[in-house]
């Protein structure tokens, strides 16, 4: 199972905080990661709302879409 980007960013934040943020570079990195996590969580929530499902959970409509778009794959062109 894939890990959502916000979870990876949370792990990075945890690692940074465990080492301390005494110098300026670490504080800048901490701020960047915190903003990234906020944006990732907002995007993940928006995608979940639009798709009507959680992260990487395949619904019945996903299979239908993949089957409908199958003709775009290189192997489909080879079969023609």
Secondary structure, DSSP 4 states (H G I P E B T S, - for coil): -PPPHHHHHHHHHHHHHHH---SHHHHHHHHHHHHHHHHHHHHHHHHHHHHTS-TT---HHHHHHHHHGGGGSHHHHHH-
